[in-house]
Amino acid sequence: MSAERNSPSGIPVAPVYRPEDADINYRRNLGEPGEWPYTRGVQPTMYRGRLWTMRQYAGFGTAAETNSRFKHLLAAGQTGLSVAFDLPTQMGIDSDSPRALGEVGRAGVAIDTVEDMHELFADIPLDKVSTSMTINATASTLLAMYIVVAEERGIARDKLNGTVQNDILKEYIARGTYV
């Protein structure tokens, strides 16, 4: 077997790459695991010291129905939550609007108010569970609601963990679900 091979594009590929093989400043461009710029992971010991967050994309119907599902997933060993929002929520359309007819709670959870967000995360320790929200166009609104829920429970913002997808170009180009 040859020590070097070519990629499907004809580019030579070595069997192993080391820092000295790249024309970069190793500390600045790569760094160590757990150190800036985090290209090698955010944990110094990587998954051996802390397993990655395990979360299933979930959300349907009402906030109460999705809350029940979240609790089931957490009880089954899931370590984080990934919220699927319905199309009206993604587009910033109120569930009562005629434009939302037939779409409310269909492919995700319907969230219109802070009260809905309270119901969605009822009895879930937001300071102990990482939450991911794939929401895009209305990301700032839903994130603000999430923060309000936490603060009204006495949880400081710096105790919250998770991610918010806010890729408006993807929505505009690929889906058409922009506000």
C-alpha positions in Angstrom: 0.0 0.0 0.0 1.4 3.4 -1.0 2.2 5.9 1.8 0.5 8.6 -0.2 -2.7 8.6 -2.1 -4.8 11.1 -4.0 -8.2 12.5 -3.1 -11.1 12.1 -5.6 -10.0 15.6 -6.9 -6.5 14.4 -7.5 -4.9 16.2 -4.5 -2.1 14.2 -2.8 -3.2 13.1 0.7 -0.5 12.1 3.3 -1.4 9.2 5.7 -0.8 11.5 8.7 -0.5 15.3 9.2 1.4 16.9 12.0 1.7 20.6 13.1 5.0 21.0 11.3 3.3 20.0 8.0 1.1 23.1 8.0 2.2 26.6 7.2 0.4 28.0 10.2 1.0 29.4 13.7 -0.1 26.3 15.7 -1.0 28.2 18.9 -2.8 31.0 17.1 -4.6 28.9 14.4 -5.2 25.6 16.1 -4.4 25.7 19.8 -4.8 23.0 22.3 -8.2 21.4 23.2 -10.1 23.6 25.6 -8.2 26.7 24.5 -8.9 29.6 22.1 -9.6 29.4 19.2 -11.4 26.1 20.2 -10.8 24.4 16.8 -9.9 21.2 18.7 -12.9 21.4 21.0 -14.1 23.3 24.0 -13.1 20.7 26.6 -9.4 20.2 27.5 -9.9 16.5 27.8 -12.4 16.4 25.0 -15.1 13.6 25.3 -13.0 11.6 27.8 -13.6 14.3 30.5 -17.0 15.4 29.4 -19.2 13.6 27.0 -20.9 15.6 24.2 -24.4 16.8 24.8 -26.9 14.3 23.6 -30.1 15.8 22.4 -32.9 14.7 20.1 -34.7 17.4 18.0 -38.2 17.4 19.4 -41.3 19.5 19.5 -44.9 19.1 18.5 -48.4 20.4 19.3 -48.7 22.5 22.4 -46.0 23.6 24.8 -47.4 21.2 27.4 -47.2 18.3 25.0 -43.6 19.1 24.1 -42.7 19.6 27.8 -44.0 16.1 28.5 -41.8 14.8 25.7 -38.8 16.8 27.0 -39.2 15.3 30.5 -39.4 11.8 29.0 -36.2 12.3 27.0 -34.3 13.7 29.9 -35.5 10.8 32.1 -34.2 8.4 29.4 -30.7 9.8 29.6 -30.7 12.7 27.2 -28.4 15.5 28.4 -29.7 18.4 26.5 -32.8 19.7 24.6 -33.2 20.6 21.0 -36.4 22.5 20.4 -38.3 22.0 17.1 -40.6 25.0 16.5 -43.7 24.9 14.2 -43.7 26.9 11.0 -45.9 29.9 12.3 -43.4 30.3 15.2 -40.5 30.2 12.8 -42.1 32.9 10.7 -43.3 35.1 13.6 -46.9 34.4 12.9 -49.3 34.2 15.8 -51.1 30.8 16.2 -54.5 32.7 16.0 -53.7 34.2 12.6 -55.6 32.9 9.6 -52.1 32.6 7.9 -51.2 29.9 10.5 -54.3 27.7 9.7 -53.3 24.0 9.5 -49.7 24.6 10.6 -49.9 25.3 14.3 -48.1 22.6 16.2 -47.8 20.5 13.1 -44.0 20.1 12.6 -42.9 21.6 15.9 -44.1 23.3 19.1 -46.2 26.5 18.9 -44.8 29.3 21.0 -46.5 32.7 20.9 -46.0 34.1 24.4 -43.6 34.1 27.4 -46.3 32.0 29.1 -46.0 29.4 26.3 -42.2 29.4 26.9 -42.8 28.9 30.7 -45.1 26.0 29.9 -42.6 24.5 27.5 -39.8 24.4 30.1 -42.0 23.8 33.2 -40.1 21.8 35.9 -37.0 21.6 33.7 -33.8 23.0 35.3 -32.6 25.5 32.7 -29.3 26.0 34.6 -28.5 22.3 34.4 -29.8 21.4 30.8 -28.2 22.7 27.6 -30.9 24.0 25.2 -30.6 24.3 21.5 -33.1 26.3 19.5 -33.2 26.0 15.7 -35.3 29.1 15.0 -33.5 31.5 12.7 -35.7 34.4 11.7 -37.3 34.8 15.1 -34.2 33.7 17.1 -33.8 37.0 19.0 -37.5 36.9 20.1 -37.4 33.3 21.2 -34.1 33.7 23.0 -35.4 36.7 24.8 -38.4 34.7 26.0 -36.1 31.9 27.1 -34.0 34.3 29.1 -37.1 35.9 30.7 -38.3 32.4 31.8 -34.9 31.7 33.4 -34.7 35.1 35.1 -38.3 34.8 36.4 -37.2 31.5 38.0 -34.1 33.3 39.6 -31.6 31.8 37.1 -28.9 34.2 36.0 -28.1 34.5 32.3 -24.6 33.3 32.8 -25.9 29.9 34.1 -27.7 29.2 30.8 -26.1 26.9 28.2 -27.0 26.1 24.7 -27.1 27.4 21.1 -29.5 29.4 18.9 -29.4 28.9 15.2 -29.8 32.3 13.5 -29.1 31.7 9.9 -31.4 34.1 8.1 -29.6 33.5 4.7 -30.4 29.8 4.9 -34.1 30.7 5.6 -34.2 33.2 2.7 -32.4 31.1 0.1 -33.5 27.6 1.0 -36.8 27.7 2.8 -38.5 31.0 2.4 -39.4 31.1 6.1 -38.0 34.6 6.8 -39.8 37.5 8.5 
